[in-house]
Amino acid sequence: MISEQQFQNELDLIIKNAIREDVGDGDHSSLACIPSDTIGKAKLLVKDEGIIAGVEFAKMVFKYVDADLKVETLIKDGSSVKFGDVVFYVEGRSQSILKSERLVLNAMQRMSAIATKTKSFANLLKGTKTKILDTRKTTPGIRALEKWAVKIGGGENHRFALYDMIMLKDNHIDFAGGLTKAIEKTKQYLKDTNRNLKIIVEARDLNEIKEILQTDGVYRILIDNFNYEDTRKAVELIGDKCLTESSGGINENTLRNYAECGVDYISSGALTHSVYNMDLSLKAVE
């Protein structure tokens, strides 16, 4: 997994690029009618219900735009919220609050939606050993925010990107000439390049599970698009030789059934690619 510093670097890039994209050479709406020394106050108002996420990110945005902005937090990331709740107040230069507004709202609305969905999935897994994972099926450019939201909602992050974990899927295996060749070539590559990366291998059927188990060094087997019966058989075959992960169109209706097959993890792209933004507003306080 990536380091905390790498993750922070990603967040810094998101903020810098988003402000560049949104503000350009100036917020001319505010510059036209609000004096630069005007001091104002605004509140983050919830008009929905779910799990709030992005409060700490909002603080980073406000600090980037204007270090003199002051934030009073009333509700922390990961808390349940309902219509009418006030998450925080921000006070300082009115122009700076308005310059920050859209990025804060866009980020928090999406992060809160992801955290809410993740929490619902995590709740369905209670009482099992299975943990919910995200995927790389994220919005280009804001992956760090979406994966942060998964963590806030009680899930766990899969690999961040292509560079921090090896994942041999069907196309890798086919292009490499088969499962065993793909695994052996990967192990040699890691040795030759002096990299210490975990290896996950996708299996398409029980025979591929058996073939993977003939080779050491696999961290986790991805049991992809298996039915419940074959998933249970796969888990039994794998035993404690490596970790197990189910994936492939798993949703709220099937999640618990796959968990009860005994897998260690379930990964779901739906956590990040199929959510509806939480309704939030940043409103001026008179």
Sequence and secondary structure as in RCSB ss.txt:
>XXXX:A:sequence
MISEQQFQNELDLIIKNAIREDVGDGDHSSLACIPSDTIGKAKLLVKDEGIIAGVEFAKMVFKYVDADLKVETLI
KDGSSVKFGDVVFYVEGRSQSILKSERLVLNAMQRMSAIATKTKSFANLLKGTKTKILDTRKTTPGIRALEKWAV
KIGGGENHRFALYDMIMLKDNHIDFAGGLTKAIEKTKQYLKDTNRNLKIIVEARDLNEIKEILQTDGVYRILIDN
FNYEDTRKAVELIGDKCLTESSGGINENTLRNYAECGVDYISSGALTHSVYNMDLSLKAVE
>XXXX:A:secstr
   HHHHHHHHHHHHHHHHHHHHTT  HHHHHHS TT EEEEEEEE S EE   HHHHHHHHHHH TT EEEESS
 TT EE TT EEEEEEEEHHHHHHHHHHHHHHHHHHHHHHHHHHHHHHHTTTSS EEE  S   TT HHHHHHHH
HHTT B   SSTTSSEEE HHHHHHHTSHHHHHHHHHHHHHHHT    EEEEESSHHHHHHHTTSS   EEEEET
  HHHHHHHHHHHTTSSEEEEESS  TTTHHHHHTTT SEEE THHHHS     EEEEE  
